[in-house]
């Protein structure tokens, strides 16, 4: 099943899968396998009998129909069971057969009659409760007819001289009713197991769908937040551009380049106005609060300390100024890592934050000695961080530490660069 293993035994799961996909061919093979031991013995007994040919042909036809009903037993269980019950009724009503040695026996005692037990098992496992009870009633009615047929051995040429007649009747009745009830109960148990596995499979598929939807929603929410924050960054850059253009125009108002600077400033102001309008639409609260960066790290650490988590900070290498988008991404990664420590590490956990300024970029590591997140699946926050880092060309790695704890490691390039979309 999707999302959950159906069986711990691969060979058993493969056989179940094959039989479920090829019901007709599988049941045809089963019919042949049953006909080899049961059908051949029944045919040999009919051939050895010196009963009238018409009687033997009728019994053989009933046995052939009974074996043939095995093939469609799962595709059309109710129809196959009805035909098999009619064949069994024919065998019960036929006169006794006899062989050259003088032994008499009812046709229903031929070995092929055992196939009807398989039909009862199948129909009780494939149909609902009420149709299954109706099929059980048919089987019990057949048991009563068989008992009536075999009740008095003398009536069909048998002899009761070697055993007690009461014991014969009690044993025969108890055996037939018990076998019928057991076969029907096993079929119902098989149906319950099938429905249970189907429900587990459906739950696993729903859970996997929910997880995929949550990951997609987390990524989409993070992209939305990134788009809002990028509007802030771009707006800041446009404001700087307008300011510089105005400065160039005022520094030399009569020069040929003054009109160019004025055009640049005008276009920049229009773009800035449009960006602020879009930002107002994207922001749910309509606010224009500046986005945080590594300069706000002290406030974030104070917040974490107030939550009861001790954090040690280590900085390796010489710090360098970051582009606004990269600075914001680095801050968000640290924020997410420390938030996970607060949520998952436990009340007595300690955390270590490392900022390594390397030639290829800023490497951020957040480690704790707590219990770590429950389960191996990435949460919505980590999914969002991966999406955010992907958009600036960074990477994120997470996992458990040797012994205990959790480790988050991110590489953030100094210059933002977009990567190909994973969905393209």
Buried (B, 14 or more C-beta within 10 A) or exposed (E): BEBBEBBEEEEEBEEBEEBEEEBEEBBBBBBEEBBEEBBEEBBEBBEEBEBEEEBBEBBBEBBBBBBBBBBBBBEBBEEBBBBBBEBBBBBBEBBBBBBEEEEBBBBBBBBBBBBBBBBBBBBBBBBEEEBBBBBBEBBBEBBEBBBEBBBEBEEBBBEEEEEEEEEBBEEBBEEBBEBBBEBBEBBBEBBEEEEEBEEBBBEBBEEEEEEEEBBEEBBEBBBEBBEBBBBBBBBBBBBEBBEBBBEBBEEEEEEEEBEEBBEBBEBBBEBBEEBBEBBEEBBEEEEEEEBBBBEBBEEBBEBBEEEEBEBEEEEEEEEEEBBBBBBBBBBBBBBBBBBBBBEBBBEEBBBBBBBBBEEEBBBBBBBBBBBBBEEEEBBBBBBBBBBBBBBBBBBBEBEEEEEBBBBBBBBBBBEBEEEEEEEE
